[in-house]
Amino acid sequence: MEQADLVKVVVVTGAAKRIGAYLCEYFHTRGCNVVIHYQHSKCDALELEARLNKRRANSAVAVHGIFESDSDYHHFAAQVCKVWGTIDVLINNASSFFPTPIGSTCTSDAENLLHSNLIMPALLVQALAAQLKKTEGCIINMLDIYAQSPLREHMLYCAAKAGLASVTKSLAKELAPHIRANAIAPGNILWPSKCPLSEPEKAQHLKQIPMNKQGAPEDIAKAAYFLAFDADYVTGQVLNVDGGKGL
């Protein structure tokens, strides 16, 4: 398949659900073609692919990727570049999130959190850097405001996100001037799906936000679109989208 003239190609990891899926929707409605990466959520990814292609033919593709070896990264990069022959934006959104309190954390927890939140995005950039250089594209890494001020009982998750913040700045130096690298640090955007909070707990979280409300996936998507296409002189930066909570 060949890319249509001037159509930008955006790769979003962890794109089958939640914020990742919304990012695909947002960029797609603004004329971009999207690569919907998924690991385990095949049905959701294919449903999103079908919905977007119904709106505009040959504009979305779901690509599976579980990154356990160097060859997995190379294979994924080859698949992605083959679809439309190019990519312009890589959004490293895939992430795992769960508590790791002292006394009950194991090796597999550490491997899971560090891999998905730090190692995988770094090695995906390496695999796709040559193609991004050709288009003078950009990288957007999804962080968390807790990378700056750690969340209790989430030391490994927060450490991994803090590491990705450092990676973002390193990439901005190493890949300039051809590729820009920035990051977004969301605050309270969506409530956790695997560890539901009670209404009093939600209210307590909202009290900590100066804007006194929860954010929305659209807030993240708008920030990502700005960094991708309207911030030509911005690199190595972390943009907090948190309603002021990080203050």
Backbone as CSV, one residue per row, in Angstrom:
resi,resn,N_x,N_y,N_z,CA_x,CA_y,CA_z,C_x,C_y,C_z
1,MET,0.835,-1.192,0.000,0.000,0.000,0.000,0.869,1.240,0.000
2,GLU,0.460,2.257,-0.707,1.218,3.492,-0.765,0.482,4.581,0.002
3,GLN,1.249,5.423,0.636,0.666,6.505,1.405,0.157,7.590,0.479
4,ALA,-1.045,8.075,0.775,-1.594,9.175,-0.006,-0.764,10.427,0.249
5,ASP,-0.740,11.323,-0.731,0.040,12.549,-0.614,-0.371,13.333,0.622
6,LEU,0.621,13.744,1.395,0.461,14.617,2.545,-0.250,13.999,3.737
7,VAL,-0.650,12.756,3.652,-1.296,12.114,4.796,-0.226,11.682,5.798
8,LYS,-0.368,12.130,7.026,0.579,11.785,8.072,0.213,10.441,8.683
9,VAL,1.239,9.675,9.019,1.031,8.349,9.616,1.459,8.387,11.074
10,VAL,0.536,8.003,11.949,0.773,8.049,13.390,0.694,6.637,13.955
11,VAL,1.728,6.226,14.673,1.760,4.922,15.331,1.494,5.136,16.820
12,VAL,0.472,4.449,17.334,0.139,4.563,18.754,0.247,3.179,19.383
13,THR,1.077,3.042,20.393,1.178,1.749,21.073,0.135,1.668,22.183
14,GLY,-0.272,0.432,22.485,-1.327,0.254,23.478,-2.591,0.991,23.083
15,ALA,-2.978,0.843,21.813,-4.015,1.707,21.236,-5.395,1.087,21.162
16,ALA,-5.580,-0.094,21.697,-6.867,-0.766,21.559,-7.934,-0.214,22.492
17,LYS,-7.501,0.357,23.632,-8.459,0.790,24.646,-8.072,2.147,25.225
18,ARG,-8.990,2.708,25.980,-8.777,3.868,26.812,-8.095,5.019,26.057
19,ILE,-7.092,5.647,26.639,-6.491,6.829,26.024,-5.854,6.506,24.676
20,GLY,-5.243,5.333,24.547,-4.635,4.963,23.276,-5.636,4.948,22.137
21,ALA,-6.808,4.373,22.389,-7.861,4.328,21.366,-8.355,5.734,21.040
22,TYR,-8.468,6.568,22.075,-8.937,7.934,21.828,-7.915,8.714,21.005
23,LEU,-6.627,8.494,21.261,-5.599,9.155,20.456,-5.744,8.792,18.986
24,CYS,-5.988,7.517,18.721,-6.188,7.086,17.329,-7.397,7.790,16.712
25,GLU,-8.493,7.831,17.445,-9.705,8.495,16.961,-9.428,9.966,16.667
26,TYR,-8.749,10.636,17.575,-8.524,12.075,17.454,-7.655,12.391,16.240
27,PHE,-6.522,11.699,16.109,-5.638,11.948,14.973,-6.318,11.562,13.657
28,HIS,-7.095,10.493,13.693,-7.786,10.041,12.487,-8.791,11.079,12.004
29,THR,-9.547,11.666,12.919,-10.541,12.664,12.517,-9.889,13.911,11.951
30,ARG,-8.609,14.079,12.175,-7.879,15.221,11.635,-7.044,14.845,10.426
31,GLY,-7.412,13.743,9.785,-6.836,13.391,8.491,-5.637,12.480,8.500
32,CYS,-5.225,12.009,9.676,-4.058,11.130,9.744,-4.457,9.675,9.522
33,ASN,-3.515,8.900,9.022,-3.643,7.444,9.044,-3.034,6.946,10.349
34,VAL,-3.618,5.888,10.905,-3.152,5.444,12.218,-2.819,3.950,12.222
35,VAL,-1.748,3.628,12.940,-1.373,2.245,13.203,-1.748,1.959,14.649
36,ILE,-2.638,1.005,14.832,-3.187,0.665,16.142,-2.419,-0.536,16.688
37,HIS,-1.421,-0.266,17.522,-0.677,-1.378,18.108,-1.464,-1.982,19.264
38,TYR,-1.433,-3.304,19.355,-2.063,-3.984,20.486,-1.212,-5.176,20.888
39,GLN,-1.366,-5.585,22.141,-0.681,-6.772,22.631,-1.673,-7.915,22.864
40,HIS,-2.634,-7.695,23.757,-3.573,-8.755,24.099,-5.018,-8.437,23.686
41,SER,-5.307,-7.176,23.433,-6.694,-6.752,23.166,-6.999,-6.777,21.671
42,LYS,-6.908,-7.955,21.077,-7.090,-8.085,19.632,-8.482,-7.655,19.174
43,CYS,-9.504,-8.109,19.866,-10.876,-7.800,19.449,-11.135,-6.292,19.459
44,ASP,-10.673,-5.613,20.510,-10.867,-4.166,20.588,-10.103,-3.453,19.481
45,ALA,-8.887,-3.919,19.204,-8.072,-3.284,18.161,-8.705,-3.453,16.783
46,LEU,-9.202,-4.647,16.497,-9.823,-4.891,15.192,-11.135,-4.131,15.045
47,GLU,-11.849,-3.987,16.145,-13.095,-3.211,16.101,-12.804,-1.747,15.802
48,LEU,-11.762,-1.203,16.447,-11.371,0.181,16.183,-10.886,0.336,14.750
49,GLU,-10.094,-0.599,14.275,-9.616,-0.569,12.893,-10.783,-0.529,11.916
50,ALA,-11.769,-1.399,12.121,-12.925,-1.466,11.218,-13.728,-0.167,11.248
51,ARG,-13.903,0.395,12.436,-14.689,1.626,12.571,-14.013,2.791,11.855
52,LEU,-12.704,2.893,11.992,-11.992,3.992,11.348,-11.939,3.821,9.831
53,ASN,-11.765,2.591,9.378,-11.728,2.345,7.932,-13.092,2.524,7.284
54,LYS,-14.134,2.364,8.064,-15.477,2.612,7.538,-15.663,4.101,7.269
55,ARG,-15.052,4.917,8.108,-15.118,6.362,7.905,-14.269,6.792,6.708
56,ARG,-13.079,6.167,6.583,-12.170,6.518,5.494,-11.370,5.285,5.127
57,ALA,-11.556,4.800,3.941,-10.932,3.541,3.528,-9.408,3.604,3.605
58,ASN,-8.821,2.462,3.975,-7.372,2.318,4.034,-6.706,3.428,4.847
59,SER,-7.244,3.674,6.042,-6.705,4.748,6.873,-6.295,4.265,8.259
60,ALA,-6.548,2.989,8.559,-6.200,2.457,9.876,-5.838,0.988,9.747
61,VAL,-4.863,0.573,10.545,-4.479,-0.840,10.544,-4.058,-1.236,11.956
62,ALA,-4.513,-2.387,12.397,-4.127,-2.921,13.701,-2.929,-3.843,13.517
63,VAL,-1.898,-3.640,14.315,-0.678,-4.441,14.217,-0.342,-5.002,15.594
64,HIS,-0.193,-6.310,15.658,0.119,-6.981,16.918,1.603,-6.865,17.231
65,GLY,1.919,-6.724,18.508,3.320,-6.690,18.896,3.507,-6.983,20.372
66,ILE,4.162,-8.098,20.686,4.606,-8.392,22.043,6.125,-8.459,21.988
67,PHE,6.796,-7.583,22.701,8.223,-7.354,22.500,9.050,-8.083,23.551
68,GLU,9.478,-9.277,23.182,10.245,-10.116,24.101,11.689,-10.325,23.645
69,SER,12.005,-9.911,22.429,13.367,-10.075,21.914,13.660,-8.973,20.909
70,ASP,14.923,-8.825,20.551,15.308,-7.815,19.568,14.572,-8.016,18.247
71,SER,14.409,-9.257,17.856,13.744,-9.539,16.582,12.287,-9.087,16.585
72,ASP,11.651,-9.085,17.750,10.264,-8.624,17.834,10.153,-7.148,17.466
73,TYR,11.111,-6.361,17.915,11.099,-4.927,17.594,11.341,-4.706,16.108
74,HIS,12.288,-5.430,15.550,12.586,-5.284,14.122,11.401,-5.737,13.273
75,HIS,10.758,-6.810,13.692,9.601,-7.310,12.945,8.454,-6.312,12.977
76,PHE,8.195,-5.746,14.139,7.120,-4.759,14.259,7.423,-3.533,13.402
77,ALA,8.664,-3.047,13.463,9.048,-1.880,12.667,8.864,-2.145,11.177
78,ALA,9.246,-3.332,10.740,9.095,-3.684,9.327,7.630,-3.713,8.925
79,GLN,6.782,-4.276,9.788,5.340,-4.330,9.503,4.758,-2.929,9.391
80,VAL,5.116,-2.080,10.348,4.571,-0.723,10.390,4.999,0.078,9.159
81,CYS,6.266,-0.002,8.805,6.777,0.778,7.679,6.250,0.272,6.343
82,LYS,5.857,-0.987,6.305,5.366,-1.572,5.066,3.963,-1.101,4.710
83,VAL,3.173,-0.730,5.708,1.753,-0.414,5.482,1.582,0.747,4.521
84,TRP,2.135,1.919,4.873,2.023,3.082,3.996,3.376,3.598,3.540
85,GLY,4.426,2.855,3.859,5.754,3.218,3.384,6.462,4.272,4.199
86,THR,5.825,4.745,5.272,6.430,5.804,6.061,5.722,5.917,7.393
87,ILE,6.352,6.607,8.345,5.669,7.017,9.571,6.158,8.415,9.934
88,ASP,5.284,9.166,10.580,5.612,10.544,10.951,5.648,10.763,12.456
89,VAL,4.843,10.004,13.179,4.740,10.203,14.626,4.685,8.845,15.323
90,LEU,5.467,8.703,16.384,5.394,7.536,17.250,4.941,7.995,18.628
91,ILE,3.807,7.477,19.088,3.312,7.792,20.425,3.434,6.536,21.280
92,ASN,4.360,6.561,22.217,4.565,5.432,23.127,3.584,5.543,24.288
93,ASN,2.438,4.907,24.108,1.352,4.999,25.080,1.188,3.722,25.909
94,ALA,1.604,2.585,25.392,1.407,1.307,26.089,2.028,1.361,27.478
95,SER,1.300,0.834,28.456,1.763,0.941,29.838,1.051,-0.080,30.708
96,SER,1.736,-0.556,31.722,1.082,-1.344,32.766,1.160,-0.545,34.054
97,PHE,0.166,-0.728,34.912,0.061,0.068,36.129,-0.569,-0.772,37.229
98,PHE,0.180,-0.976,38.292,-0.353,-1.657,39.468,0.587,-1.391,40.636
99,PRO,0.093,-1.516,41.868,0.918,-1.203,43.038,2.002,-2.244,43.284
100,THR,3.110,-1.780,43.836,4.220,-2.671,44.225,4.726,-2.244,45.600
101,PRO,3.919,-2.445,46.642,4.336,-2.040,47.985,5.507,-2.882,48.500
102,ILE,6.322,-2.266,49.327,7.431,-2.983,49.941,6.885,-4.161,50.752
103,GLY,7.464,-5.323,50.512,7.043,-6.515,51.238,6.241,-7.487,50.406
104,SER,5.731,-7.013,49.265,4.924,-7.918,48.433,5.238,-7.795,46.950
105,THR,6.393,-7.215,46.622,6.782,-7.041,45.228,7.753,-8.144,44.806
106,CYS,7.531,-8.680,43.617,8.368,-9.783,43.137,9.079,-9.403,41.842
107,THR,9.948,-10.270,41.412,10.744,-10.024,40.214,9.872,-9.818,38.977
108,SER,8.827,-10.614,38.849,7.961,-10.492,37.670,7.251,-9.142,37.642
109,ASP,6.908,-8.598,38.814,6.309,-7.264,38.872,7.283,-6.229,38.319
110,ALA,8.528,-6.322,38.762,9.547,-5.381,38.310,9.767,-5.488,36.809
111,GLU,9.876,-6.705,36.319,10.099,-6.908,34.885,8.932,-6.358,34.071
112,ASN,7.719,-6.587,34.538,6.531,-6.116,33.831,6.504,-4.595,33.746
113,LEU,6.627,-3.936,34.888,6.507,-2.482,34.928,7.657,-1.782,34.222
114,LEU,8.874,-2.258,34.414,10.022,-1.621,33.772,10.020,-1.861,32.271
115,HIS,9.587,-3.045,31.867,9.555,-3.344,30.434,8.536,-2.472,29.704
116,SER,7.304,-2.452,30.174,6.251,-1.751,29.438,6.399,-0.236,29.497
117,ASN,6.906,0.282,30.601,6.952,1.726,30.797,8.285,2.375,30.457
118,LEU,9.333,1.588,30.275,10.653,2.165,30.016,11.391,1.470,28.877
119,ILE,11.583,0.169,29.001,12.402,-0.552,28.013,11.724,-0.599,26.654
120,MET,10.450,-0.953,26.628,9.745,-1.081,25.356,9.701,0.217,24.569
121,PRO,9.316,1.349,25.168,9.321,2.583,24.379,10.704,2.975,23.867
122,ALA,11.729,2.764,24.702,13.084,3.124,24.272,13.526,2.290,23.072
123,LEU,13.261,0.993,23.118,13.693,0.128,22.022,12.822,0.279,20.779
124,LEU,11.578,0.688,20.953,10.740,0.970,19.781,11.253,2.207,19.047
125,VAL,11.667,3.193,19.800,12.263,4.371,19.167,13.492,3.956,18.358
126,GLN,14.321,3.121,18.935,15.515,2.652,18.229,15.139,1.947,16.924
127,ALA,14.101,1.125,16.979,13.693,0.356,15.802,13.100,1.235,14.702
128,LEU,12.486,2.356,15.095,11.785,3.193,14.116,12.513,4.510,13.823
129,ALA,13.663,4.722,14.446,14.365,5.997,14.312,14.757,6.317,12.872
130,ALA,15.223,5.324,12.137,15.659,5.577,10.755,14.504,6.092,9.906
131,GLN,13.332,5.493,10.081,12.178,5.920,9.302,11.700,7.301,9.746
132,LEU,11.697,7.557,11.057,11.292,8.869,11.555,12.243,9.964,11.080
133,LYS,13.509,9.622,10.940,14.481,10.608,10.452,14.151,11.026,9.026
134,LYS,13.704,10.084,8.210,13.377,10.388,6.812,12.250,11.412,6.711
135,THR,11.307,11.358,7.624,10.151,12.257,7.572,10.314,13.462,8.499
136,GLU,11.480,13.524,9.183,11.678,14.548,10.210,10.480,14.546,11.158
137,GLY,10.203,13.340,11.657,9.034,13.122,12.488,9.285,13.417,13.950
138,CYS,8.393,12.894,14.779,8.535,13.162,16.205,8.088,11.975,17.040
139,ILE,8.559,11.987,18.268,8.258,10.950,19.254,7.540,11.619,20.418
140,ILE,6.475,10.984,20.897,5.772,11.468,22.084,5.673,10.305,23.065
141,ASN,6.302,10.462,24.209,6.251,9.436,25.244,5.223,9.824,26.300
142,MET,4.369,8.880,26.654,3.364,9.131,27.673,3.947,8.813,29.044
143,LEU,4.022,9.834,29.877,4.560,9.685,31.229,3.410,9.652,32.240
144,ASP,3.595,10.317,33.357,2.614,10.404,34.431,3.135,11.479,35.367
145,ILE,2.261,12.276,35.945,2.750,13.302,36.871,3.439,12.669,38.075
146,TYR,3.156,11.377,38.334,3.802,10.702,39.458,5.255,10.334,39.159
147,ALA,5.700,10.580,37.947,7.127,10.425,37.652,7.923,11.509,38.367
148,GLN,7.285,12.638,38.625,7.953,13.764,39.292,7.799,13.693,40.812
149,SER,6.658,13.233,41.263,6.382,13.130,42.695,5.711,11.783,42.934
150,PRO,6.466,10.761,43.310,5.983,9.377,43.304,4.714,9.120,44.109
151,LEU,3.929,8.214,43.593,2.703,7.762,44.232,3.039,6.666,45.239
152,ARG,2.468,6.753,46.395,2.710,5.775,47.457,2.428,4.360,46.962
153,GLU,3.302,3.429,47.297,3.182,2.004,46.989,3.245,1.694,45.488
154,HIS,3.802,2.628,44.706,3.970,2.407,43.260,5.401,2.751,42.843
155,MET,6.383,2.321,43.647,7.764,2.747,43.413,8.289,2.343,42.038
156,LEU,7.984,1.127,41.590,8.536,0.666,40.315,7.883,1.356,39.123
157,TYR,6.576,1.529,39.169,5.883,2.251,38.101,6.425,3.674,37.992
158,CYS,6.505,4.364,39.127,6.975,5.748,39.117,8.434,5.844,38.671
159,ALA,9.248,4.896,39.100,10.651,4.883,38.683,10.776,4.674,37.179
160,ALA,9.951,3.800,36.630,9.988,3.548,35.188,9.584,4.790,34.401
161,LYS,8.541,5.482,34.865,8.103,6.696,34.177,9.136,7.811,34.315
162,ALA,9.777,7.885,35.473,10.856,8.867,35.639,12.009,8.557,34.688
163,GLY,12.292,7.272,34.515,13.321,6.865,33.564,12.956,7.244,32.147
164,LEU,11.668,7.109,31.798,11.229,7.460,30.447,11.316,8.970,30.220
165,ALA,11.129,9.747,31.282,11.318,11.196,31.160,12.767,11.503,30.798
166,SER,13.695,10.792,31.434,15.117,10.975,31.126,15.433,10.514,29.711
167,VAL,14.842,9.390,29.309,15.023,8.889,27.946,14.553,9.927,26.932
168,THR,13.426,10.557,27.212,12.877,11.570,26.304,13.881,12.689,26.065
169,LYS,14.512,13.153,27.130,15.488,14.237,27.000,16.746,13.767,26.269
170,SER,17.159,12.538,26.541,18.315,11.989,25.839,18.041,11.875,24.342
171,LEU,16.835,11.402,24.002,16.460,11.272,22.592,16.439,12.627,21.903
172,ALA,15.943,13.640,22.612,15.874,14.978,22.024,17.261,15.476,21.632
173,LYS,18.257,15.147,22.440,19.639,15.543,22.129,20.224,14.689,21.010
174,GLU,20.044,13.382,21.147,20.712,12.456,20.231,20.114,12.472,18.827
175,LEU,18.807,12.676,18.729,18.143,12.584,17.426,17.939,13.926,16.738
176,ALA,18.238,15.020,17.419,18.139,16.345,16.795,19.207,16.485,15.706
177,PRO,18.969,17.270,14.678,17.783,18.112,14.487,16.676,17.454,13.678
178,HIS,16.832,16.184,13.333,15.893,15.551,12.403,14.628,15.021,13.071
179,ILE,14.719,14.632,14.344,13.571,14.076,15.053,13.405,14.817,16.371
180,ARG,12.178,15.226,16.663,11.884,15.830,17.958,11.344,14.770,18.915
181,ALA,11.625,14.910,20.200,11.132,13.976,21.207,10.605,14.765,22.405
182,ASN,9.344,14.554,22.715,8.714,15.207,23.849,7.881,14.194,24.618
183,ALA,7.330,14.631,25.729,6.523,13.736,26.550,5.318,14.475,27.109
184,ILE,4.296,13.712,27.426,3.096,14.231,28.079,2.949,13.511,29.408
185,ALA,2.700,14.275,30.462,2.491,13.698,31.790,1.040,13.945,32.200
186,PRO,0.171,12.963,31.994,-1.236,13.146,32.375,-1.419,13.135,33.891
187,GLY,-2.444,13.824,34.316,-2.882,13.738,35.705,-4.065,12.795,35.784
188,ASN,-5.100,13.216,36.459,-6.304,12.391,36.618,-7.169,12.516,35.364
189,ILE,-7.071,11.542,34.485,-7.804,11.577,33.223,-8.914,10.523,33.204
190,LEU,-8.554,9.288,33.499,-9.524,8.197,33.584,-9.308,7.471,34.903
191,TRP,-10.387,7.033,35.538,-10.242,6.244,36.754,-9.679,4.873,36.419
192,PRO,-8.883,4.285,37.315,-8.321,2.951,37.054,-9.423,1.941,36.766
193,SER,-9.189,1.089,35.776,-10.195,0.083,35.419,-10.040,-1.205,36.216
194,LYS,-8.813,-1.508,36.644,-8.572,-2.768,37.343,-8.690,-2.645,38.864
195,CYS,-8.558,-1.453,39.377,-8.663,-1.235,40.829,-9.670,-0.112,41.059
196,PRO,-10.949,-0.399,40.942,-11.990,0.636,41.050,-11.924,1.393,42.375
197,LEU,-12.153,2.704,42.309,-12.167,3.546,43.491,-13.602,3.791,43.945
198,SER,-13.776,3.961,45.245,-15.091,4.304,45.777,-15.377,5.774,45.482
199,GLU,-16.618,6.187,45.600,-16.974,7.583,45.352,-16.253,8.528,46.312
200,PRO,-16.150,8.194,47.618,-15.369,9.065,48.517,-13.903,9.169,48.111
201,GLU,-13.327,8.064,47.626,-11.935,8.098,47.175,-11.785,8.999,45.948
202,LYS,-12.739,8.921,45.030,-12.696,9.792,43.850,-12.798,11.256,44.260
203,ALA,-13.688,11.532,45.181,-13.865,12.910,45.640,-12.592,13.444,46.281
204,GLN,-11.902,12.599,47.023,-10.655,13.004,47.656,-9.586,13.330,46.618
205,HIS,-9.520,12.529,45.556,-8.568,12.799,44.476,-8.870,14.136,43.805
206,LEU,-10.138,14.400,43.548,-10.517,15.627,42.854,-10.213,16.872,43.684
207,LYS,-10.258,16.739,45.009,-9.946,17.869,45.883,-8.492,18.314,45.732
208,GLN,-7.641,17.421,45.266,-6.220,17.732,45.123,-5.898,18.436,43.808
209,ILE,-6.900,18.631,42.970,-6.693,19.235,41.655,-7.152,20.692,41.687
210,PRO,-6.265,21.665,41.452,-6.663,23.073,41.492,-7.861,23.398,40.608
211,MET,-7.981,22.745,39.456,-9.114,23.023,38.580,-10.384,22.301,39.016
212,ASN,-10.259,21.488,40.077,-11.413,20.874,40.737,-12.259,20.002,39.811
213,LYS,-11.608,19.331,38.879,-12.339,18.418,38.006,-11.376,17.428,37.382
214,GLN,-11.934,16.326,36.929,-11.151,15.320,36.234,-10.921,15.748,34.789
215,GLY,-9.763,15.402,34.256,-9.498,15.675,32.853,-10.201,14.660,31.958
216,ALA,-10.026,14.811,30.654,-10.651,13.924,29.680,-9.609,13.476,28.664
217,PRO,-9.826,12.317,28.030,-8.887,11.866,27.006,-8.623,12.911,25.926
218,GLU,-9.625,13.736,25.637,-9.441,14.776,24.627,-8.352,15.757,25.020
219,ASP,-8.198,15.997,26.324,-7.144,16.901,26.777,-5.761,16.359,26.421
220,ILE,-5.603,15.048,26.555,-4.331,14.414,26.197,-4.138,14.436,24.686
221,ALA,-5.201,14.148,23.949,-5.112,14.111,22.488,-4.763,15.483,21.915
222,LYS,-5.356,16.530,22.460,-5.043,17.885,21.992,-3.572,18.214,22.226
223,ALA,-3.064,17.825,23.395,-1.654,18.072,23.701,-0.749,17.290,22.758
224,ALA,-1.116,16.043,22.485,-0.318,15.210,21.587,-0.306,15.784,20.170
225,TYR,-1.468,16.239,19.714,-1.542,16.809,18.365,-0.683,18.074,18.269
226,PHE,-0.727,18.890,19.319,0.108,20.095,19.350,1.584,19.739,19.238
227,LEU,2.028,18.783,20.054,3.447,18.404,20.029,3.823,17.764,18.696
228,ALA,2.891,17.045,18.088,3.185,16.357,16.826,3.299,17.314,15.647
229,PHE,2.378,18.278,15.563,2.281,19.050,14.325,2.356,20.572,14.479
230,ASP,2.266,21.092,15.690,2.253,22.547,15.863,3.376,23.053,16.754
231,ALA,4.358,22.215,17.031,5.426,22.603,17.960,6.785,22.315,17.342
232,ASP,7.029,22.920,16.193,8.235,22.628,15.424,9.532,22.965,16.154
233,TYR,9.461,23.871,17.120,10.678,24.298,17.823,10.678,23.818,19.276
234,VAL,9.928,22.759,19.540,9.829,22.210,20.895,10.363,20.780,20.893
235,THR,11.373,20.533,21.714,11.889,19.175,21.866,12.501,19.021,23.262
236,GLY,12.453,17.796,23.768,13.017,17.511,25.079,12.170,17.997,26.242
237,GLN,10.886,18.261,25.992,10.032,18.834,27.021,8.992,17.833,27.531
238,VAL,8.582,18.040,28.791,7.495,17.259,29.381,6.333,18.211,29.630
239,LEU,5.214,17.942,28.989,4.028,18.782,29.123,3.051,18.134,30.093
240,ASN,2.858,18.753,31.259,1.884,18.248,32.213,0.476,18.618,31.772
241,VAL,-0.398,17.616,31.737,-1.803,17.842,31.435,-2.572,17.294,32.637
242,ASP,-2.685,18.113,33.678,-3.108,17.603,34.976,-4.008,18.511,35.786
243,GLY,-4.503,19.583,35.170,-5.375,20.497,35.885,-4.679,21.207,37.033
244,GLY,-3.347,21.199,37.018,-2.566,21.842,38.061,-2.210,20.958,39.229
245,LYS,-2.556,19.672,39.177,-2.302,18.802,40.316,-0.820,18.688,40.655
246,GLY,0.035,18.740,39.643,1.469,18.608,39.869,2.053,19.765,40.670
247,LEU,1.289,20.844,40.804,1.767,21.979,41.573,1.757,21.703,43.069
